[in-house]
Amino acid sequence: MTASEVLPVILYILGAILLVTLIILTIKLIITMNKIEKVVDNITVKVKSLDGLFNVIDTVTGKFTLITDKIVDSIALLIEKIFKRKEDKDE
């Protein structure tokens, strides 16, 4: 046997090993992607269930902000009136 007869046999064997390895890795990748898809679907369901809670929190915070803004405006107006009366008395 010469080198020109042995070299193609070695290349065919290495090619077959590479092909089998790639097939195994592809199968493992498909299995991993299916697991990831299940996890993402599970997370999506849980996040959607929390959307209602976040909407309630947003509504309550908006109302609370509105109320506190009105209170602050009323206090500021009251303080302004008090100081304006003192200025009017001083004149």
Backbone hydrogen bonds in HBPLUS format (Angstrom, degrees):
<---DONOR---> <-ACCEPTOR-->    atom                        ^
c    i                          cat <-CA-CA->   ^        H-A-AA   ^      H-
h    n   atom  resd res      DA  || num        DHA   H-A  angle D-A-AA Bond
n    s   type  num  typ     dist DA aas  dist angle  dist       angle   num
A0005-GLU N   A0002-THR O   3.09 MM   3  5.40 146.1  2.21 103.6 113.5     1
A0006-VAL N   A0002-THR O   3.11 MM   4  6.43 147.7  2.22 147.8 157.2     2
A0007-LEU N   A0003-ALA O   2.99 MM   4  5.83 166.3  2.01 148.8 152.3     3
A0010-ILE N   A0006-VAL O   3.02 MM   4  6.33 160.5  2.06 158.9 164.5     4
A0011-LEU N   A0007-LEU O   2.96 MM   4  6.20 162.6  1.99 154.4 159.4     5
A0012-TYR N   A0008-PRO O   2.88 MM   4  6.08 154.4  1.94 147.0 153.5     6
A0013-ILE N   A0009-VAL O   3.00 MM   4  6.23 158.4  2.05 148.8 154.5     7
A0014-LEU N   A0010-ILE O   2.90 MM   4  6.15 166.0  1.92 155.1 158.9     8
A0015-GLY N   A0011-LEU O   2.85 MM   4  5.96 152.1  1.93 143.7 152.0     9
A0016-ALA N   A0012-TYR O   2.92 MM   4  6.11 153.3  1.99 145.1 151.8    10
A0017-ILE N   A0013-ILE O   2.97 MM   4  6.25 158.3  2.01 149.8 155.8    11
A0018-LEU N   A0014-LEU O   2.90 MM   4  6.09 158.7  1.95 146.1 152.1    12
A0019-LEU N   A0015-GLY O   2.89 MM   4  6.09 154.8  1.96 145.2 152.1    13
A0020-VAL N   A0016-ALA O   2.98 MM   4  6.20 162.4  2.01 151.2 155.1    14
A0021-THR N   A0017-ILE O   2.94 MM   4  6.11 161.4  1.97 149.8 155.4    15
A0022-LEU N   A0018-LEU O   2.94 MM   4  6.14 158.7  1.98 148.5 154.0    16
A0023-ILE N   A0019-LEU O   3.01 MM   4  6.23 153.4  2.08 146.3 153.6    17
A0024-ILE N   A0020-VAL O   2.98 MM   4  6.24 160.8  2.02 152.4 157.0    18
A0025-LEU N   A0021-THR O   2.94 MM   4  6.19 164.6  1.97 152.4 156.7    19
A0026-THR N   A0022-LEU O   2.93 MM   4  6.04 152.4  2.01 143.7 151.2    20
A0027-ILE N   A0023-ILE O   3.03 MM   4  6.27 156.4  2.09 147.9 153.7    21
A0028-LYS N   A0024-ILE O   2.99 MM   4  6.29 160.2  2.03 151.5 156.9    22
A0029-LEU N   A0025-LEU O   2.89 MM   4  6.07 150.8  1.98 143.5 152.0    23
A0030-ILE N   A0026-THR O   2.96 MM   4  6.21 153.9  2.03 147.2 153.6    24
A0031-ILE N   A0027-ILE O   3.04 MM   4  6.33 158.8  2.09 148.8 154.2    25
A0032-THR N   A0028-LYS O   2.92 MM   4  6.13 160.4  1.96 148.1 153.7    26
A0033-MET N   A0029-LEU O   2.89 MM   4  6.07 157.8  1.94 148.5 154.5    27
A0034-ASN N   A0030-ILE O   3.04 MM   4  6.27 150.4  2.13 144.7 152.2    28
A0035-LYS N   A0031-ILE O   3.10 MM   4  6.42 154.1  2.16 147.2 153.9    29
A0036-ILE N   A0032-THR O   2.93 MM   4  6.21 159.6  1.97 152.0 157.8    30
A0037-GLU N   A0033-MET O   2.92 MM   4  6.09 152.6  2.00 143.7 151.0    31
A0038-LYS N   A0034-ASN O   3.10 MM   4  6.37 152.0  2.18 144.3 150.8    32
A0039-VAL N   A0035-LYS O   3.07 MM   4  6.38 157.0  2.12 149.7 155.7    33
A0040-VAL N   A0036-ILE O   2.92 MM   4  6.14 163.7  1.94 153.6 157.9    34
A0041-ASP N   A0037-GLU O   2.95 MM   4  6.11 157.1  2.00 145.2 151.6    35
A0042-ASN N   A0038-LYS O   3.00 MM   4  6.18 154.9  2.06 143.9 150.7    36
A0043-ILE N   A0039-VAL O   2.92 MM   4  6.19 158.8  1.96 151.6 157.2    37
A0044-THR N   A0040-VAL O   2.89 MM   4  6.07 156.0  1.95 147.6 154.5    38
A0045-VAL N   A0041-ASP O   3.05 MM   4  6.30 156.9  2.10 148.2 153.2    39
A0046-LYS N   A0042-ASN O   3.10 MM   4  6.38 160.3  2.14 148.1 153.3    40
A0047-VAL N   A0043-ILE O   2.89 MM   4  6.10 157.7  1.94 153.1 159.1    41
A0048-LYS N   A0044-THR O   2.99 MM   4  6.15 157.7  2.04 147.3 153.3    42
A0049-SER N   A0045-VAL O   3.09 MM   4  6.33 143.8  2.22 141.5 151.0    43
A0050-LEU N   A0046-LYS O   3.25 MM   4  6.54 133.0  2.49 136.2 147.7    44
A0050-LEU N   A0047-VAL O   3.07 MM   3  5.13 133.0  2.30  96.5 109.5    45
A0051-ASP N   A0048-LYS O   3.26 MM   3  5.13 146.5  2.38  94.3 103.9    46
A0054-PHE N   A0050-LEU O   2.99 MM   4  6.31 160.6  2.02 156.6 162.1    47
A0055-ASN N   A0051-ASP O   2.93 MM   4  6.17 149.1  2.03 147.2 155.8    48
A0056-VAL N   A0052-GLY O   3.05 MM   4  6.33 155.0  2.11 147.7 153.6    49
A0057-ILE N   A0053-LEU O   2.96 MM   4  6.24 163.5  1.98 152.4 157.0    50
A0058-ASP N   A0054-PHE O   2.89 MM   4  6.03 155.4  1.95 143.9 150.8    51
A0059-THR N   A0055-ASN O   2.97 MM   4  6.18 156.1  2.02 146.0 152.0    52
A0060-VAL N   A0056-VAL O   2.92 MM   4  6.15 168.3  1.94 156.9 159.7    53
A0061-THR N   A0057-ILE O   2.90 MM   4  6.03 159.4  1.94 147.9 154.1    54
A0062-GLY N   A0058-ASP O   2.96 MM   4  6.11 155.2  2.02 143.7 150.6    55
A0063-LYS N   A0059-THR O   2.99 MM   4  6.29 161.0  2.02 152.9 157.3    56
A0064-PHE N   A0060-VAL O   2.88 MM   4  6.05 161.8  1.91 150.3 156.0    57
A0065-THR N   A0061-THR O   2.87 MM   4  6.02 157.3  1.92 148.3 154.3    58
A0066-LEU N   A0062-GLY O   3.01 MM   4  6.21 156.1  2.07 144.8 151.3    59
A0067-ILE N   A0063-LYS O   2.95 MM   4  6.22 161.5  1.98 153.8 157.9    60
A0068-THR N   A0064-PHE O   2.94 MM   4  6.15 168.4  1.95 152.4 155.7    61
A0069-ASP N   A0065-THR O   2.90 MM   4  6.00 154.6  1.96 147.5 154.7    62
A0070-LYS N   A0066-LEU O   3.08 MM   4  6.33 155.0  2.15 144.8 151.1    63
A0071-ILE N   A0067-ILE O   2.98 MM   4  6.30 156.8  2.03 151.1 157.8    64
A0072-VAL N   A0068-THR O   2.91 MM   4  6.09 165.2  1.94 150.8 154.6    65
A0073-ASP N   A0069-ASP O   2.90 MM   4  6.07 161.1  1.94 147.7 153.4    66
A0074-SER N   A0070-LYS O   2.94 MM   4  6.11 155.1  2.00 145.5 152.2    67
A0075-ILE N   A0071-ILE O   2.95 MM   4  6.21 161.8  1.98 153.4 157.9    68
A0076-ALA N   A0072-VAL O   2.90 MM   4  6.09 162.5  1.93 151.9 157.0    69
A0077-LEU N   A0073-ASP O   2.91 MM   4  6.08 155.2  1.97 145.7 152.6    70
A0078-LEU N   A0074-SER O   2.90 MM   4  6.12 155.3  1.96 147.5 154.5    71
A0079-ILE N   A0075-ILE O   2.91 MM   4  6.16 163.4  1.94 153.8 157.7    72
A0080-GLU N   A0076-ALA O   2.93 MM   4  6.08 155.5  1.99 144.3 151.7    73
A0081-LYS N   A0077-LEU O   2.95 MM   4  6.20 153.4  2.02 146.5 153.1    74
A0082-ILE N   A0078-LEU O   3.00 MM   4  6.28 156.4  2.05 149.1 155.5    75
A0083-PHE N   A0079-ILE O   3.05 MM   4  6.31 166.9  2.07 154.6 156.8    76
A0084-LYS N   A0080-GLU O   2.95 MM   4  6.03 145.8  2.07 142.0 152.2    77
A0085-ARG N   A0081-LYS O   2.97 MM   4  6.17 151.6  2.05 148.1 154.2    78
A0086-LYS N   A0082-ILE O   3.21 MM   4  6.52 157.7  2.26 146.1 151.6    79
A0087-GLU N   A0083-PHE O   3.04 MM   4  6.25 152.2  2.12 141.7 148.9    80
A0088-ASP N   A0084-LYS O   2.94 MM   4  6.17 153.5  2.01 145.6 152.8    81
A0089-LYS N   A0085-ARG O   2.93 MM   4  6.17 152.7  2.00 150.0 157.1    82
A0090-ASP N   A0086-LYS O   2.98 MM   4  6.15 150.2  2.07 143.0 151.1    83
A0091-GLU N   A0087-GLU O   3.19 MM   4  6.38 143.1  2.33 142.6 151.0    84
